[in-house]
Amino acid sequence: MSAVAAQAAVLPRPRTAFTVGASRRRLRSVPAQAGPVVQLELGNPLQLSKTMRARLLAAVRALVSSPALAGASDGARLASVVLMAKSKVRDDYQAKIWAAELGRWLGVSQSTVAHTVLPELRGAGFLGSNVATNAFGHATGLECWVIPMYRAQKAGDRRHALALSRSELAVLLSLCEVLFGPGWAPKDKAPVPAGLLAGRTGRGAATDRLGLLLMVLTTGSAGWLQLCPGSVDTGRGRPAATVARLLGCTAAAGAKVLKRLQEHGVADVVRQETGSGLHARSRVRLVPVAEAHGVAVQEARRVADAVFSDLAGTASGDLGSGETGESLMKTGIEGAGQDGVAGSADLAATAQHHALHASGVTAGGSLSLSCGFSGEGRGGNHGLPDRACVRENQAADGEIAAATTGSPRAEGGPLRGEKPKESPVDERVGQRQRRAALPADLGLRVALGPVAWLWEQLSGWQQGRVEAATKAELARLKGLLAVPGGAPQLLADRLTDRLEETGGEALVDKPYGWLIGRGLVQRQACSDRRCDDGIRLDTGSGCENCGNVIHIRRARRARINAEIDRELPGLSDGERRGVLEDRLREQAAIEAEDFVWQREQARAEQARRDEARAAAQEQAERERAAAAAADAVRQALACEDCGQKRAAGLCEACGYRRRTEALIAEAGMVAAAWSADLTDPSGVATVTADVRASMERQIAAVRADYLRAMDPADQETDPVGTASVLAYGALHTAEQALREYRRNALAMVGRTEEAEAEAERAYRTEQNRHWFQHNPNGADAVAAATKAADTAREHAAQHLLAARLEQLHEQAAARAEQAAATLWADQLPELAARPLDDDAIGMVIV
């Protein structure tokens, strides 16, 4: 819905009063038109109806004055308005945008948006965002939701200030485009020109844009700003106070904003002289609003550095030609019975302002791109371009397109950054072809995005060198960062900061030398490899080492000062300063020598470590090769028990059998530990034999079950696998039996006198705790004592069983040694009776 249609929709239908006997048709006299009728343009966002203007003003103020954004920057507050205006109803009130594109809307850099604006909005709970990707997984922008607006829309209350309709959102977006939109030229569509403040970038740009938006929404059809009522700062004036109340800042800041808007030609502070010759009354006219409604703007405007101040106490009627002020929706600046234009007294001599050095050019045409955003034109009367990023634009296919608008030259000469003639370097033999677009690699495109215009100024050979240097720097940064994939954005932030230091791309007169020698180079403020201009590359925080260096230098200077005061107390200030500088230079030379020595020592130590690391790697390789050879030999051995080939010395089935035999023996020991006399070997042997027979019966039963469950054909075709399955079944049965024998043994040993005595001591100890002394036989005391006794009994049983098993194992080992010695003694007579051969005789004689 256009602004005109919206206005027509809310106007009340005229009613005709009927009286008895009167005709239904009545002729009414129409007053003569005071001037020519202004034909309003269809869809012009500067021609807002009263209802539409009040509706948009309420929505904007609901966002920018929200308590959640208290203390946030004006860039964050303006970003919330832009994202709300760009939200699509069909996409569930989401807006898709790049950080660089949002920066062009706000007049700030991409780094500021990524590191300041978006974190502030997310921290305030104002913004929800996701990274949008295409079918190939490449990032295509951010999907953003303004959370307060989203909740208001979902609540369904159309009276809510943020519950804007589709047409209202479209009007707000059009208004933002006219006021400060970056401008672009989409494919197959009419180009969208840059806004009035598109050329205002850098510090304070977001504040000026937000102030202009609020002022336009507080302005009537004649273009006069609704001034605030009440007492104001007489040193600044009522216009400055009005802007300050709109932005929620001080009157001094409001005066600076108004001054910058005057310089850009979008606002006029009009004063009327009184009979005494003083400028007693002042009011502010928004020039684009007045021109949109066909209101003539005074040709005699105040100069850009004019100052203004009001005396609120002498404020009187307005200076309008009978124009009626329009009421506002909760703007906080209107009063009961207040006219649309408030007058006030000015004392220009009492005002002292200092405006920021903002660009004062007029936005020019847009770029002819398939998709993206333009910068703005360059003023014809300025020697320098008004903006450095006029060619920082991206086409729909992702390539950086060259600007089609020309760059006017001052006084017939080239701009800084433009080459009047080809460089001698460009005339080399075999020169590479110059490319207007950035490299196709995504990492290089992200890293070199802030200097796309400088890239276009390079020759083919220079572009190749810059591309190689960028790849090398990206590879180096990857080794410094803990999070992979952040090197391109980190390098882009560095180039953005370097451009801000220089003053913009237009001030770079030698693009190749600047990129190679300044833009891409890391500047370490200390010895830390991760330091870049005092900022840690891996964390983004301040470098702690730089603080230590500064502290050390200050301490050194203080120490040398103390030495001079002690050794040379009678020096004058000049002589003392000279001595101090000499000693500082001497100390610096000594420290430089120490640094060189330490660096050589570090290099030697690094070489030694490299040699040791290489030797260790060679030794590890030899050991791995030897282990692999030994393992290959071992894998080729046959099974020791059954003779199966290539069984690594023991096949799977025989390994299960050995473990089963060990478990059967252990189970016999466990049973004998509590049921037999440990000093009686025959009794122990009887118990172990009974346990073995019992477990062998269980194993045989399990084996029979396995054989019945298996297919006879599988048993014949895979005898090795069948043997392994049967052996594993026997092992599993032995493990279960051993656990049962151990549980019974612990239960029986726990009934011995030793275990009972230990439990009794634990019971009494717990019962005598100081917190149970008042009632040792109470329920809590008895429960705690019983639990302690059970735990002590269990621990005592485990200890006793372990001690008895250790005794049984020692006795078994002694019997095995005795049996081996006896067997060897029985074999000696047989060996002595054997005749010796010739070789053995020779060995004996020798």
Sequence and secondary structure as in RCSB ss.txt:
>XXXX:A:sequence
MSAVAAQAAVLPRPRTAFTVGASRRRLRSVPAQAGPVVQLELGNPLQLSKTMRARLLAAVRALVSSPALAGASDG
ARLASVVLMAKSKVRDDYQAKIWAAELGRWLGVSQSTVAHTVLPELRGAGFLGSNVATNAFGHATGLECWVIPMY
RAQKAGDRRHALALSRSELAVLLSLCEVLFGPGWAPKDKAPVPAGLLAGRTGRGAATDRLGLLLMVLTTGSAGWL
QLCPGSVDTGRGRPAATVARLLGCTAAAGAKVLKRLQEHGVADVVRQETGSGLHARSRVRLVPVAEAHGVAVQEA
RRVADAVFSDLAGTASGDLGSGETGESLMKTGIEGAGQDGVAGSADLAATAQHHALHASGVTAGGSLSLSCGFSG
EGRGGNHGLPDRACVRENQAADGEIAAATTGSPRAEGGPLRGEKPKESPVDERVGQRQRRAALPADLGLRVALGP
VAWLWEQLSGWQQGRVEAATKAELARLKGLLAVPGGAPQLLADRLTDRLEETGGEALVDKPYGWLIGRGLVQRQA
CSDRRCDDGIRLDTGSGCENCGNVIHIRRARRARINAEIDRELPGLSDGERRGVLEDRLREQAAIEAEDFVWQRE
QARAEQARRDEARAAAQEQAERERAAAAAADAVRQALACEDCGQKRAAGLCEACGYRRRTEALIAEAGMVAAAWS
ADLTDPSGVATVTADVRASMERQIAAVRADYLRAMDPADQETDPVGTASVLAYGALHTAEQALREYRRNALAMVG
RTEEAEAEAERAYRTEQNRHWFQHNPNGADAVAAATKAADTAREHAAQHLLAARLEQLHEQAAARAEQAAATLWA
DQLPELAARPLDDDAIGMVIV
>XXXX:A:secstr
  HHHHHHHHS        TT  S         SS      TT TTS  HHHHHHHHHHHHHHHT GGGTT  HH
HHHHHHHHHHH BTTTTSBEEE HHHHHHHHTS HHHIIIIIHHHHHHTT EEEEEEE TTS EEEEEEEEHHHH
HHHHHT TTSTT   HHHHHHHHHHHHHHH   B  TTS  B   TTTT  STTHHHHHHHHHHHHHTB TT BB
    S   TTT HHHHHHHHHHTS HHHHHHHHHHHHHTTSEEEEEEE TTSSEEEEEEEEHHHHHHTT    SS
   TT    EEGGG     SSS      SS S   TT  SS   EE GGG                   SSS   
    TT SS S TTTT    TTS      S    GGGS  TTS SS  GGGG TT     SS  S HHHHHHHGG
GHHHHHHS HHHHHHHHHHHHHHHHHHHTT SSTT HHHHHHHHHHHHHHHHTSGGG S HHHHIIIIIS    S
SS TTEETTEETTT SB HHHHHHHHHHHHHHHHHHHHHHHH TT  HHHHHHHHHHHHHHHHHHHHHHHHHHHH
HHHHHHHHHHHHHHHHHHHHHHHHHHHHHHHHHHHTS  TTT  TTSTTS HHHHHHHHHHHHHHHHHHHHHHHH
S TT HHHHHHHHHHHHHHHHHHHHHHHHHHHHHS HHHHHH HHHHHHHHHHHHHHHHHHHHHHHHHHHHHHHT
TSHHHHHHHHHHHHHHHT GGGTT TTSHHHHHHHHHHHHHHHHHHHHHHHHHHHHHHHHHHHHHHHHHHHHHHH
HHHHHHHTS   HHHHHHHH 
